[in-house]
């Protein structure tokens, strides 16, 4: 991507941002670049692209349990978690804290191993899912190996972030509670992956189906509402005020959000197990529903703490994605709270469609828009570009939100009429076009040499 001279107007930055003024012991690094590129490649291939085709295939069959697409849906979920989300979290975290000159070689070596192992795990998982469905006895080992590689990668990332970070010994602040909880849950879900793959591809199809039915719902909640959402909350509380123009986060509301969110997550996870083992009988779902309501309250407290819907101190292109993301978080919380109303209307104890709508509101509406907004700000700030003269990405914003709105609404509507399946099948491609436009702009910026970013932003 070529830049005109007038575009390269420095924005006001703290003195610590330029490489010449970095502390002498801090090493210059641009470690975020390979991670961001890997995340973009993942989401445009085995992530969103694969998900769009799988959704289209499901819509043609008008059946969410269409077995021919099941392996690709599972591969899509794994790549979205560890690739699309994982690569961006790792790249952002490693870049923000950086390392010392003395530890620079080890820091970058571990970062590259982290990237390579996670990438290998995602690729192997993509091939293992359909292969193991055809012949689990012959190919299940491939998925287990993929999970082991991903677990090792997560462990290396966490070790590297702690042992080689700059500076060390900083006092802990209240947002750290979210970050440390997220890191613990990352390691938990990564360690669980080999076992989960093994148990979901048993020789007995009935045993595999029962394992998936009982454990995949709480697993997805731990992955996306636990590991990912809590990392976003912690980073938002610590970085939004100084980097993205929002006011300082309120500690009291933030701690209330932490308590409600972690309690709601635990209650929902354990509640599902009780609900499932109670054969989905009425009355056995109270803890599960209560957990969803607590998550809604936690989301509301976090939004109040961050003040994302209040007028910012200074405008930038990323803020619309962040505001929209938290709007979708509220929508997901409301869907959780009113799930019983929907189930009573369709006279069913559980709905694949409604659960999928909630999950999509979280993953695309909340998580993906946070990735897009924060990463776009980081990359353009690394180049010290004037935020008033860079692309505003309104096309990306509208394509993502229109596609996601149609997907969530139509998915819920499929519980009432099969005619909703046909238009729902195209919504993934609408989102994919939006992501493609953003990716094109991002790759152009990433290819440009940038300065090292200090930990302050």
VENTADA-V584103 format. One record per residue. RES is the residue in three letters. PSI is psi in radians with two decimals (NA if undefined). NEAR is the number of other ideal C-beta (glycine too) atoms within 10 Angstrom. Layout:
RES&PSI&NEAR ; RES&PSI&NEAR
//
This chain:
UNK&2.33&11 ; UNK&2.51&6 ; UNK&2.41&14 ; UNK&2.71&7 ; UNK&-0.66&6 ; UNK&-0.32&8 ; UNK&-0.45&12 ; UNK&1.05&13 ; UNK&2.07&12 ; UNK&2.46&11 ; UNK&2.73&16 ; UNK&2.21&7 ; UNK&2.80&15 ; UNK&2.67&11 ; UNK&-0.42&10 ; UNK&-0.11&14 ; UNK&-0.65&20 ; UNK&2.55&15 ; UNK&-0.55&13 ; UNK&-0.41&6 ; UNK&0.12&10 ; UNK&2.59&20 ; UNK&2.49&13 ; UNK&-0.51&6 ; UNK&-0.10&12 ; UNK&2.31&20 ; UNK&2.50&19 ; UNK&2.40&13 ; UNK&2.59&20 ; UNK&0.83&14 ; UNK&-0.33&24 ; UNK&-0.49&26 ; UNK&-0.95&17 ; UNK&-0.57&17 ; UNK&-0.75&25 ; UNK&-0.72&25 ; UNK&-0.75&18 ; UNK&-0.69&22 ; UNK&-0.71&26 ; UNK&-0.79&24 ; UNK&-0.72&17 ; UNK&-0.85&26 ; UNK&-0.49&27 ; UNK&-0.04&16 ; UNK&-1.60&15 ; UNK&-0.01&22 ; UNK&-1.74&27 ; UNK&-0.68&25 ; UNK&-0.87&18 ; UNK&-0.71&22 ; UNK&-0.67&24 ; UNK&-0.76&22 ; UNK&-0.69&17 ; UNK&-0.73&22 ; UNK&-0.70&26 ; UNK&-0.73&17 ; UNK&-0.69&16 ; UNK&-0.69&22 ; UNK&-0.61&24 ; UNK&-0.71&13 ; UNK&-0.25&14 ; UNK&0.74&15 ; UNK&2.06&15 ; UNK&-0.30&19 ; UNK&0.34&10 ; UNK&1.97&15 ; UNK&-0.52&10 ; UNK&-0.42&12 ; UNK&-0.16&21 ; UNK&-0.79&18 ; UNK&-0.64&20 ; UNK&-0.52&19 ; UNK&-0.73&18 ; UNK&-0.72&25 ; UNK&-0.68&25 ; UNK&-0.78&24 ; UNK&-0.73&21 ; UNK&-0.76&26 ; UNK&-0.60&25 ; UNK&-0.69&26 ; UNK&-0.97&24 ; UNK&-0.40&28 ; UNK&-1.21&27 ; UNK&-0.93&27 ; UNK&-0.85&26 ; UNK&-0.81&29 ; UNK&-0.69&27 ; UNK&-0.68&26 ; UNK&-0.79&23 ; UNK&-0.83&29 ; UNK&-0.75&24 ; UNK&-0.80&22 ; UNK&-0.81&21 ; UNK&-0.68&25 ; UNK&-0.72&21 ; UNK&-0.77&20 ; UNK&-0.52&21 ; UNK&-2.74&24 ; UNK&3.05&27 ; UNK&2.83&17 ; UNK&-0.61&14 ; UNK&-0.55&12 ; UNK&0.15&19 ; UNK&-0.76&17 ; UNK&-0.82&12 ; UNK&-0.71&13 ; UNK&-0.88&25 ; UNK&-0.60&17 ; UNK&-0.79&13 ; UNK&-0.63&20 ; UNK&-0.75&25 ; UNK&-0.65&13 ; UNK&-0.71&15 ; UNK&-0.83&27 ; UNK&-0.83&22 ; UNK&-0.77&14 ; UNK&-0.72&20 ; UNK&-0.74&27 ; UNK&-0.75&20 ; UNK&-0.70&15 ; UNK&-0.71&29 ; UNK&-0.76&28 ; UNK&-0.81&18 ; UNK&-0.66&19 ; UNK&-0.64&26 ; UNK&-0.72&22 ; UNK&-0.52&15 ; UNK&-0.63&26 ; UNK&-0.98&25 ; UNK&-0.58&15 ; UNK&-0.74&17 ; UNK&-0.48&25 ; UNK&-0.62&19 ; UNK&-0.79&9 ; UNK&1.54&11 ; UNK&-0.62&19 ; UNK&-0.52&10 ; UNK&-0.56&10 ; UNK&-0.03&18 ; UNK&-0.52&20 ; UNK&-0.53&15 ; UNK&-0.73&18 ; UNK&-0.63&28 ; UNK&-0.77&20 ; UNK&-0.72&17 ; UNK&-0.76&26 ; UNK&-0.68&25 ; UNK&-0.75&18 ; UNK&-0.71&23 ; UNK&-0.65&28 ; UNK&-0.72&21 ; UNK&-0.72&16 ; UNK&-0.79&24 ; UNK&-0.71&26 ; UNK&-0.74&16 ; UNK&-0.71&20 ; UNK&-0.82&27 ; UNK&-0.70&18 ; UNK&-0.80&12 ; UNK&-0.71&25 ; UNK&-0.57&21 ; UNK&-0.78&11 ; UNK&-0.56&13 ; UNK&0.19&24 ; UNK&2.78&20 ; UNK&2.32&22 ; UNK&2.82&12 ; UNK&2.77&12 ; UNK&0.29&5 ; UNK&2.53&11 ; UNK&2.49&5 ; UNK&2.45&9 ; UNK&2.95&14 ; UNK&-0.56&16 ; UNK&-0.32&21 ; UNK&-0.47&14 ; UNK&-0.70&19 ; UNK&-0.80&25 ; UNK&-0.81&20 ; UNK&-0.67&13 ; UNK&-0.72&20 ; UNK&-0.78&21 ; UNK&-0.72&21 ; UNK&-0.71&13 ; UNK&-0.57&21 ; UNK&-0.82&27 ; UNK&-0.64&16 ; UNK&-0.88&14 ; UNK&-0.55&22 ; UNK&-0.74&27 ; UNK&-0.50&16 ; UNK&-0.37&17 ; UNK&-0.82&25 ; UNK&-0.74&19 ; UNK&-0.73&12 ; UNK&-0.76&21 ; UNK&-0.77&24 ; UNK&-0.81&18 ; UNK&-0.40&17 ; UNK&0.04&23 ; UNK&0.91&27 ; UNK&2.88&17 ; UNK&-0.53&10 ; UNK&1.97&9 ; UNK&-0.62&12 ; UNK&-0.72&8 ; UNK&-0.68&13 ; UNK&-0.77&18 ; UNK&-0.72&13 ; UNK&-0.67&14 ; UNK&-0.79&16 ; UNK&-0.77&17 ; UNK&-0.67&11 ; UNK&-0.65&16 ; UNK&-0.29&19 ; UNK&-0.58&15 ; UNK&-0.90&19 ; UNK&-0.57&19 ; UNK&-0.80&20 ; UNK&-0.64&19 ; UNK&-0.74&23 ; UNK&-0.69&19 ; UNK&-0.98&25 ; UNK&-0.66&21 ; UNK&-0.37&29 ; UNK&-1.43&25 ; UNK&-0.95&25 ; UNK&-0.91&26 ; UNK&-0.70&27 ; UNK&-0.54&26 ; UNK&-0.75&23 ; UNK&-0.77&24 ; UNK&-0.78&27 ; UNK&-0.78&23 ; UNK&-0.72&21 ; UNK&-0.79&26 ; UNK&-0.55&28 ; UNK&-0.49&18 ; UNK&-0.47&20 ; UNK&-0.77&21 ; UNK&-0.79&16 ; UNK&-0.42&12 ; UNK&-0.59&18 ; UNK&0.19&21 ; UNK&0.12&18 ; UNK&2.86&24 ; UNK&2.96&14 ; UNK&2.45&12 ; UNK&2.51&24 ; UNK&2.15&16 ; UNK&-0.80&13 ; UNK&-0.85&11 ; UNK&-0.63&18 ; UNK&-0.75&24 ; UNK&-0.61&15 ; UNK&-0.71&18 ; UNK&-0.74&26 ; UNK&-0.83&23 ; UNK&-0.78&15 ; UNK&-0.70&20 ; UNK&-0.83&24 ; UNK&-0.66&19 ; UNK&-0.73&16 ; UNK&-0.68&25 ; UNK&-0.81&23 ; UNK&-0.75&16 ; UNK&-0.71&20 ; UNK&-0.74&25 ; UNK&-0.89&20 ; UNK&-0.59&14 ; UNK&-0.65&21 ; UNK&-0.74&22 ; UNK&-0.77&15 ; UNK&-0.74&13 ; UNK&-0.79&23 ; UNK&-0.79&19 ; UNK&-0.28&10 ; UNK&0.25&14 ; UNK&0.54&8 ; UNK&0.53&12 ; UNK&2.56&9 ; UNK&2.41&8 ; UNK&-0.36&7 ; UNK&-0.02&16 ; UNK&0.09&21 ; UNK&-0.85&14 ; UNK&-0.66&17 ; UNK&-0.81&24 ; UNK&-0.67&18 ; UNK&-0.69&15 ; UNK&-0.70&22 ; UNK&-0.71&24 ; UNK&-0.67&18 ; UNK&-0.62&23 ; UNK&-0.69&26 ; UNK&-0.78&20 ; UNK&-0.68&18 ; UNK&-0.70&25 ; UNK&-0.74&26 ; UNK&-0.71&17 ; UNK&-0.67&21 ; UNK&-0.69&27 ; UNK&-0.70&20 ; UNK&-0.68&18 ; UNK&-0.77&24 ; UNK&-0.50&24 ; UNK&0.63&17 ; UNK&-0.38&23 ; UNK&0.04&13 ; UNK&2.73&11 ; UNK&2.20&9 ; UNK&2.85&17 ; UNK&-0.66&10 ; UNK&2.47&12 ; UNK&2.57&12 ; UNK&2.81&21 ; UNK&-0.39&19 ; UNK&-0.36&25 ; UNK&-0.59&19 ; UNK&-0.61&18 ; UNK&-0.69&24 ; UNK&-0.77&25 ; UNK&-0.75&18 ; UNK&-0.68&21 ; UNK&-0.83&24 ; UNK&-0.47&21 ; UNK&-0.75&18 ; UNK&-0.54&26 ; UNK&-0.72&29 ; UNK&-0.72&17 ; UNK&-0.76&20 ; UNK&-0.71&27 ; UNK&-0.70&25 ; UNK&-0.66&15 ; UNK&-0.68&21 ; UNK&-0.79&26 ; UNK&-0.58&16 ; UNK&0.31&14 ; UNK&-0.69&21 ; UNK&-0.57&14 ; UNK&-0.80&8 ; UNK&-0.77&17 ; UNK&-0.62&17 ; UNK&-0.63&9 ; UNK&-0.62&10 ; UNK&0.01&12 ; UNK&0.90&6 ; UNK&2.59&14 ; UNK&-0.29&13 ; UNK&2.60&15 ; UNK&2.07&19 ; UNK&-0.67&14 ; UNK&-0.84&20 ; UNK&-0.73&22 ; UNK&-0.70&17 ; UNK&-0.64&19 ; UNK&-0.75&25 ; UNK&-0.81&24 ; UNK&-0.65&20 ; UNK&-0.60&24 ; UNK&-0.63&26 ; UNK&-0.87&25 ; UNK&-0.80&23 ; UNK&-0.86&26 ; UNK&-0.88&25 ; UNK&-1.07&28 ; UNK&-0.88&25 ; UNK&-0.69&28 ; UNK&-0.53&26 ; UNK&-0.74&26 ; UNK&-0.81&25 ; UNK&-0.83&25 ; UNK&-0.85&24 ; UNK&-0.74&23 ; UNK&-0.65&24 ; UNK&-0.71&23 ; UNK&-0.77&23 ; UNK&-0.84&23 ; UNK&-0.76&23 ; UNK&-0.55&23 ; UNK&-0.60&21 ; UNK&-0.56&22 ; UNK&-0.06&18 ; UNK&0.76&16 ; UNK&2.61&20 ; UNK&2.07&13 ; UNK&-0.26&19 ; UNK&-0.18&12 ; UNK&0.14&15 ; UNK&2.82&19 ; UNK&2.35&16 ; UNK&-0.22&14 ; UNK&0.65&22 ; UNK&-0.60&10 ; UNK&-0.71&13 ; UNK&-0.79&26 ; UNK&-0.85&19 ; UNK&-0.67&12 ; UNK&-0.76&21 ; UNK&-0.79&27 ; UNK&-0.66&21 ; UNK&-0.80&14 ; UNK&-0.76&23 ; UNK&-0.71&26 ; UNK&-0.78&16 ; UNK&-0.70&16 ; UNK&-0.87&25 ; UNK&-0.82&25 ; UNK&-0.80&14 ; UNK&-0.60&21 ; UNK&-0.76&27 ; UNK&-0.69&20 ; UNK&-0.38&17 ; UNK&-0.30&24 ; UNK&-0.25&18 ; UNK&-0.52&12 ; UNK&2.42&8 ; UNK&-0.30&12 ; UNK&-0.30&12 ; UNK&-0.31&19 ; UNK&-0.74&21 ; UNK&-0.94&14 ; UNK&-0.52&14 ; UNK&-0.57&24 ; UNK&-0.34&22 ; UNK&-0.16&16 ; UNK&-0.56&25 ; UNK&-0.60&23 ; UNK&-0.53&17 ; UNK&-0.80&19 ; UNK&-0.68&25 ; UNK&-0.68&22 ; UNK&-0.75&15 ; UNK&-0.79&25 ; UNK&-0.63&26 ; UNK&-0.73&16 ; UNK&-0.82&16 ; UNK&-0.75&26 ; UNK&-0.69&22 ; UNK&-0.78&13 ; UNK&-0.77&17 ; UNK&-0.78&22 ; UNK&-0.68&15 ; UNK&-0.74&14 ; UNK&-0.71&22 ; UNK&-0.58&21 ; UNK&-0.27&11 ; UNK&2.41&14 ; UNK&2.35&7 ; UNK&2.87&20 ; UNK&2.98&17 ; UNK&2.47&17 ; UNK&2.28&24 ; UNK&2.92&21 ; UNK&-0.18&16 ; UNK&-0.25&13 ; UNK&NA&17
//
